[in-house]
Amino acid sequence: MATQSHRLTEQASGVYIIAATPFDDQGEVDLYSIDSLTDFYLEKGVTGFTILGMMGEAPKLSEAETTLVMERILKRVDARVPVVVGVSHSSNRHIERLSKEAMDLGAAGVMVAPVPNLKTDEQVYGYYANIAKLLGRGTPICLQDFPQATGVHTSVSVINRLIDEFEQVVMLKHEDFPGMRKLSQVRHDSETSGRRRISILVGNGGLFLPQEILRGADGAMTGFAFPEMLVQVCQLFSEGKSEAAEDLFNIYLPLLRHEFQYGIGLALRKETLRRRGAIRSAFVRKPGPVLDARDHEELTRLIARQEKALA
């Protein structure tokens, strides 16, 4: 069970890395690589973890594998940083069961995306309200706003209503695209109306991180294979060194943009992690992308250019 000091709160900031789920070359969960990847992320200075998200290939795991991955990472992290567990599912009963299991194992909170095909504000609000009531006040919730994947638009008015009515809603994973105006509006509404200020961490591969921080984001929740850049950029912004932060970000931008490609991005990210020694295999479970020789050549060239620019 997570201690109170490790529960997810409205004050969360920094980099919550979206962790990959390592498999071996036969597609089985690789426990050795789970440990080495966890150590890699911690060594790079991440503030927290988010596991079993879309990048973590959670829908491709059996229930037994889901529990295995959760247990392994939470044990390896050993409460050094908060761990948020993705519990999104088409079944509310499954969300309730998985959330309880995650919190009992020591998770800091859970992340929930809406089920597909919710069309109106009332439907989106109703879905999240039911989940919040089901999980109760003891389970901190991160709302995942990722309409590119879910097809569901979560409006600012719905976000504000959930903040007002459910104290367990403590974080927004902002991943709308384009959506920086939404981020600004959520922040503006909390500043001008006295509304509770929640944490906002941003996704979309970190592609817009500098602009989003300047608009009020508290950090990043994404899985870029060079997490030290995300950590350093957030730290520089927190120190008021915005120009230095953007200069550093720009060095990594070509590779960040390349890794962000829909469809092939996960395979590129896993291959980069493999090359960095964080995992033993870049295997992506089917259905999933496979890199060809040209893809490998492009990745090699971009990494070499990045290393040269950093030097």
C-alpha positions in Angstrom: 0.0 0.0 0.0 1.4 3.4 -0.9 2.1 5.7 2.0 0.2 9.0 2.2 3.5 10.8 1.2 3.6 8.8 -2.1 0.0 9.4 -3.1 -0.6 11.4 -6.3 -1.6 15.0 -5.4 -2.4 18.3 -7.1 1.2 19.3 -6.5 2.7 16.7 -8.8 5.3 18.1 -11.2 8.4 17.1 -13.2 8.6 14.0 -15.5 6.4 11.0 -15.0 7.9 8.7 -17.6 5.5 6.5 -19.6 7.2 3.2 -19.2 7.5 0.7 -22.0 6.7 -3.0 -21.3 9.7 -5.1 -22.4 9.2 -8.4 -24.1 11.8 -10.9 -25.3 12.3 -11.8 -28.9 9.5 -14.4 -28.6 7.1 -11.9 -27.3 7.1 -13.0 -23.6 7.3 -10.5 -20.8 11.0 -10.0 -20.0 11.4 -9.6 -16.2 15.2 -8.9 -16.5 14.5 -6.0 -18.9 11.7 -4.7 -16.7 14.3 -4.3 -13.9 17.0 -2.8 -16.2 14.5 -0.4 -17.7 13.2 0.7 -14.3 16.8 1.3 -13.2 17.5 3.2 -16.4 14.5 5.6 -15.8 15.5 6.2 -12.2 19.1 6.9 -13.1 17.9 9.5 -15.6 16.2 11.4 -12.7 12.5 10.9 -13.5 10.0 12.2 -10.9 7.6 9.3 -11.3 6.4 6.5 -13.5 3.2 5.8 -15.4 2.9 2.2 -16.3 0.4 0.1 -18.3 -0.6 3.0 -20.6 -1.0 2.8 -24.3 2.7 2.9 -24.8 3.0 0.1 -22.3 0.9 -2.1 -24.6 -1.5 -2.8 -21.8 -4.3 -4.1 -24.0 -2.0 -6.8 -25.2 -1.3 -8.2 -21.7 -3.3 -10.9 -20.0 -4.6 -10.2 -16.5 -1.9 -12.4 -15.0 0.8 -10.5 -17.0 -0.7 -7.1 -16.0 -0.4 -8.1 -12.3 3.2 -9.4 -13.0 4.3 -6.2 -14.6 2.7 -4.1 -11.8 4.3 -6.1 -9.1 7.7 -6.2 -10.7 7.9 -2.4 -11.3 6.5 -1.4 -8.0 8.9 -3.7 -6.1 11.9 -2.4 -8.1 10.9 1.3 -7.7 10.5 0.5 -3.9 8.6 3.8 -3.2 11.5 6.0 -4.4 9.2 7.8 -6.7 5.4 7.7 -7.3 4.0 5.2 -9.7 0.7 5.8 -11.6 -1.0 2.8 -13.1 -3.1 3.0 -16.3 -6.4 1.2 -15.6 -8.5 2.2 -18.7 -10.8 -0.5 -19.9 -14.2 -1.0 -21.4 -15.5 -2.6 -18.2 -16.0 -0.5 -15.1 -15.8 -3.6 -13.0 -12.3 -4.3 -14.5 -11.2 -0.7 -13.7 -12.4 -1.1 -10.1 -10.6 -4.4 -9.7 -7.4 -3.3 -11.3 -7.4 0.0 -9.4 -7.8 -1.7 -6.0 -5.0 -4.2 -6.9 -2.7 -1.3 -8.0 -3.3 0.7 -4.9 -2.8 -2.4 -2.6 0.5 -3.0 -4.3 1.7 0.6 -3.6 0.6 2.7 -6.6 0.3 6.4 -6.1 -2.8 6.7 -8.2 -4.5 5.5 -11.4 -4.9 7.0 -14.9 -8.2 6.6 -16.7 -9.2 7.4 -20.3 -12.8 7.6 -21.4 -14.3 4.7 -23.3 -14.8 5.4 -27.0 -17.9 6.9 -28.6 -18.9 9.3 -25.8 -20.3 12.2 -27.8 -21.7 14.8 -25.4 -20.3 16.7 -22.4 -23.0 15.0 -20.3 -21.9 11.6 -21.4 -18.2 12.3 -20.8 -19.0 13.8 -17.4 -21.2 10.9 -16.5 -18.6 8.4 -17.4 -15.9 9.9 -15.2 -18.3 10.7 -12.4 -19.3 7.0 -12.2 -15.6 6.0 -12.2 -14.8 8.5 -9.4 -17.7 7.3 -7.3 -16.7 3.7 -7.9 -13.1 4.1 -6.9 -13.8 6.4 -4.0 -11.8 9.3 -2.4 -8.9 7.0 -1.5 -7.8 6.5 -5.1 -6.2 9.6 -6.7 -7.2 9.9 -10.4 -5.4 11.2 -13.4 -7.8 12.1 -16.3 -6.2 11.1 -19.6 -7.4 13.5 -22.3 -6.2 11.8 -25.5 -8.9 12.3 -28.2 -6.6 11.2 -31.0 -6.7 7.7 -29.5 -10.1 7.6 -27.9 -12.2 9.7 -30.2 -13.6 11.5 -27.2 -13.4 15.2 -26.7 -13.3 16.2 -23.0 -14.2 19.9 -22.8 -12.8 22.4 -20.3 -16.3 22.7 -18.7 -16.3 18.9 -18.0 -12.8 19.0 -16.6 -13.7 21.9 -14.3 -16.9 20.2 -13.2 -15.0 17.0 -12.3 -12.4 19.1 -10.4 -15.2 20.8 -8.4 -17.1 17.7 -7.5 -14.4 15.0 -7.0 -11.4 15.7 -4.7 -9.8 12.5 -6.0 -9.3 14.1 -9.4 -5.8 15.5 -8.9 -4.2 15.4 -12.3 -4.9 16.0 -16.0 -2.8 14.3 -18.6 -3.1 16.8 -21.4 -2.7 15.2 -24.8 -5.2 17.0 -27.0 -3.8 18.0 -30.3 -3.8 20.9 -30.9 -4.8 21.7 -27.4 -2.6 24.4 -25.8 -5.5 26.8 -25.7 -7.4 24.2 -23.6 -4.4 24.0 -21.2 -4.4 27.8 -20.9 -8.1 27.9 -20.3 -8.0 25.3 -17.5 -5.2 27.3 -15.8 -7.0 30.6 -16.3 -10.2 29.2 -14.8 -8.5 28.0 -11.7 -6.7 31.4 -11.3 -9.7 33.6 -11.8 -12.5 31.6 -10.1 -10.8 30.2 -7.1 -11.1 26.7 -8.4 -8.8 24.0 -7.0 -5.6 23.9 -9.1 -4.7 20.4 -10.2 -1.5 19.1 -11.7 -1.3 19.1 -15.5 1.3 16.9 -17.2 1.6 16.8 -20.9 2.0 14.0 -23.5 2.2 14.0 -27.3 5.7 12.7 -27.0 6.8 16.0 -25.4 6.7 17.6 -28.8 5.3 20.9 -27.4 6.8 20.8 -23.9 8.4 24.3 -23.8 5.2 26.0 -25.0 3.1 24.0 -22.6 5.2 24.7 -19.6 5.0 28.4 -20.4 1.2 28.0 -20.5 1.1 26.5 -17.1 1.9 22.8 -17.4 3.7 21.3 -14.4 5.8 18.8 -16.5 5.7 15.9 -18.9 4.1 12.5 -18.9 5.5 10.8 -22.0 7.9 8.1 -23.0 10.7 9.8 -25.0 13.7 7.4 -25.1 16.0 10.2 -23.8 14.2 11.0 -20.5 17.1 12.9 -19.2 16.3 15.7 -21.7 12.7 16.0 -20.4 14.1 16.1 -16.8 16.7 18.7 -17.6 14.2 20.9 -19.6 11.7 20.9 -16.7 14.4 21.6 -14.2 15.7 24.6 -16.3 12.2 26.0 -16.6 11.7 25.6 -12.8 14.9 27.6 -12.3 13.7 30.4 -14.6 16.2 29.5 -17.4 13.6 29.3 -20.2 16.0 30.2 -23.0 18.5 27.5 -21.9 15.6 25.0 -21.6 14.4 25.7 -25.1 18.0 25.5 -26.5 18.5 22.1 -25.0 15.1 20.9 -26.2 15.8 22.0 -29.7 18.9 19.8 -29.9 16.7 16.7 -29.3 13.8 17.9 -31.4 14.6 16.1 -34.7 14.7 12.7 -32.9 11.8 13.6 -30.7 9.7 14.4 -33.7 10.8 11.2 -35.5 9.9 9.1 -32.5 6.5 10.7 -32.3 5.3 9.2 -35.6 1.9 7.4 -35.3 2.0 3.8 -36.1 5.8 3.3 -36.0 6.7 5.4 -33.0 6.6 2.7 -30.4 8.9 0.5 -32.4 11.4 3.4 -32.8 11.2 4.2 -29.1 11.8 0.5 -28.1 14.7 0.2 -30.5 16.3 3.3 -29.1 15.9 2.0 -25.5 17.5 -1.3 -26.7 20.4 0.6 -28.2 20.9 2.5 -25.0 21.1 -0.8 -23.0 17.9 -0.2 -21.2 16.1 -3.4 -22.6 17.4 -6.5 -24.3 14.8 -6.7 -27.1 12.8 -4.1 -29.1 10.0 -6.6 -29.7 6.5 -5.0 -30.1 3.6 -7.4 -29.6 1.3 -8.1 -32.5 -0.5 -6.2 -33.9 2.3 -3.7 -33.9 5.0 -2.1 -36.1 8.3 -3.7 -37.2 11.2 -1.6 -38.3 12.8 -2.4 -41.7 16.4 -1.7 -42.7 15.7 1.8 -43.9 14.0 2.6 -40.6 17.1 1.5 -38.7 19.4 3.6 -40.9 17.3 6.7 -40.3 17.4 6.1 -36.6 21.1 5.6 -36.6 21.7 8.9 -38.5 19.4 10.9 -36.2 21.0 9.6 -33.1 24.5 10.3 -34.5 23.4 13.9 -35.4 22.0 14.4 -31.9 25.2 13.1 -30.2 27.3 15.5 -32.4 25.0 18.4 -31.5 25.3 17.6 -27.8 29.0 17.3 -28.0 
